[in-house]
Amino acid sequence: MFAAALGAGDVACVEMAVPADPAAAKAAVERLRVVAQEGGVAFLLRDDAALAARSGCDGVVVGPGAYAAARKAVGAQAIVGVTVGTSRHEAMEAGEAGADFIGFDDDAEIVSWWTEMMEVPCVAALPDADFRRVAAEGWADPQTAAAAIRSLG
């Protein structure tokens, strides 16, 4: 079902929140990473660069101030995104540090400003973002996820 949801549209990347239980996290990452990568979709973990590196993920998404440690953990070839909420200052710092993308909360003004002024791509659930985010709750049901992805097209 996960593969069907990924095939519902042009999906570039999946970002997975890591379950608190280490065994559940390892099992989920192993199962979902393979499906995503076999479908040509990058698979990123949220806030766990060490697990991302150990498990063959394509990268990690971290919060402000965590870019350098994440880059060191996953290496130069992996993707490191930084989610900053609505802080222009933190976004610029992350971009200057080398983040591959910046994640914003759904604030149309900051997303519009960023896409006009900066080269580093941004992610948000807004039409002006370089990459559109489908909310995590949409993935609980693969049919809902597929519908959300198709609606972006």
N, C-alpha and C positions, 0 to 999 in steps of 0.2 A: 504494500500500500504506500509506503514511503517513496518507492521508486515511481509509482504512478503519480503521486503529488509532484515530484520533481520534474516529471515529464509533461506536466500540464502547461508549461510555459518556458520562457527563457530564464532559467534559474542559474545564477553565477556562483552562488555560495550559500552554504548552510552554516549558521552559527548555533552551536549547541551549548546550553547551560549544563554544567557538570553536576550530576547528582551528588549529594553529600556522602552517600554510601560508596566507598571505594570499589567494592565488587560490582555494584550496579553501574557505576561510572565506566569501569573498564568494559563490561559487557555491552553497554549501550554504545560506547565509542567504537568498539570493534564491529558491531553489527551495522550501525548507521554509516560509519565512515566508508566502509567498503561499497555500500549501495550508492552513496553520493559520488565517490570517486569513479566508480565504474560507469556512472552516468555523465561523467565529465563536469561534475559540480565540486567546487572546492569545499572542504569540510574544515571548519574552524571551531575551536573550543573557546568558551568564555572564561577568562580569568585563571586558566590553569596551563601556563606555558610548558611546564615540565611534563605534564601528561600529554599535551599536544605533541611534544617532541618525541616522547617514548612510544607513542601509539601510531605514528605515521600520519598525523593530521597535516593539513596544508598550512596551518597557522593558528593564530590565537587572536582574540579580541580582549583588550584590557582597558582599564580606566586611566584617567589622567595621572601622569607621573610614573606609570609602570612600563612605559615603552622600552627603556634601555634594558631592564632586566628581562623582559619578554623577548626582545630581539636576541639577547645573549643566549637564552634558553633554547629558542627554536632555530636559530641560525640565520644567515644572511639570505638564503633562498626562500624561506617561509614568508607567509603573509602575516603582518602584524597591523591590526586595526586598533584605533583608540576611540573609545566612546567618551564624549565630553559633556553630554547634556546640552546646555545652551551657552557654554562659555567660549566666547571668541578667543580670549587669551589662551585658554588651555588648548583649544583647537589649533591655534597658530604655533604654540610650543610643540605640540605633537607632530604637526606637519613639518616643522623645521627639524625636528629630531629624526625624521625619516619614516613616519607612519605611512603605511600603504593606503589607508583610507581613514576618514574621520566619521564617527557615528554621532549623529545629533538626535536630540528629542525632536518631536514633531512641532517645530517652530518655523513657520514659513519664512519669516523675516531673516533669520540667521542662515537658513538653507539657501535662500535666494542670494544673500550677500556672499556666502562662501563660494557658491558655484560661479558667480560673476568675478570674484576677486582672486581665487586661489586655483592652483593646478591639481592639488591632491584631491582625489574624488571623495565625495561624501555619501553617507548612507542615512536614509530616513524614510518614514512612511509617507512621503510627500511627493507629488509629481515633479517638482523642480530638482529633486535630489538626483545625483549621478546614478545611484543604485537605489532601488526601492526595497524597503524592508516590509516583510509580512510579519505581523505580530506573532509572538510565540504561541499565544493561545489558539491561533489559527491552525497550528500543527497538531493539536491534540486529536483531531479527526482528519484523516487524509483527504476526505471529500471536501471538507471546509478549506483545507490548505490548497487543494487543486483549484477550487472556485476562486480563492483569493488571488492565486497566481494568475489565473486566466483573466481576472478583472484588471490586472495591471497593464495587459497588452494593449 
